[in-house]
Amino acid sequence: MLDFVKYYVFDEKHKAVAVQIPIDDFERIENVMENFGLAQMMDETEDDERLCRDDALSYYRSAVDELES
């Protein structure tokens, strides 16, 4: 389990409504989530057809172009 400092934010009724954490801790959590998501995607696509290098690069470039437009 990740250890990190949490600062609770309370509303006027003293109900906890948010948590603040240091940016370094947030970035560690983000990294864990990205790695988990990548691992899940790899598991889900394990049986999918593999692309050759040229086809994979072409697919990647078209995806990047689509995101940038």
N, C-alpha and C positions, 0 to 999 in steps of 0.2 A: 504494500500500500504506500502511496506517496504521502510524505509528511510535508505539510505546509501551514503557514500562518493564515488564519482567517479573521477578518474584521467584519462583524455583523453591523448592518445598518437597520435601524428601527424607525417605525413611523411614530406619529404622535400618541398612538395608543400602546406604545412599547411592544409592538408586534414586529418580529424580525421580517424584513421585506427584501433584503439583499445581502450579499456577501462580497467583500472586497478582498482580493488576494494580491500579493506582489506580482509584478509582471513576469519575473523569472519563473515563479511557480505556475502562472498561467501558461507560459510558453512550454513548460515541461508537460503540463496536462494536455495541451494542444498536440504536442508531439506524440504522446501515448495514444491519444484518440486517432490521430492520422495513421500511426502504425497498426493499430487494431483494425481500422477500416481497410487498410491495404491488405492485411492478412486475411480478412474476411473475403475481400474481393478475389484474392488469389485462390482461396478455397472454393469459392462459388464458380470460378471459371476454369478450374483444374482440368475438366474434361472438354473444354471448348477447343475448337480448331486453332492451331498455332499459325501465325503468319511468318513468312520468310522475312528477312531483314528489310529488303526493299519495300515490300508491301506494308510492313509495320511503320517504316519511316514515312511512307506516303500517307498512311492513315493518320499518323501523328501530326504531320504538317497540315493536312486538311482540317483536323480538329482544332489546331491552333489558329489557323486562318479563320475558321468559323467563329471562334471565341473573340478574335480581334475585330471582326466586322460588325 
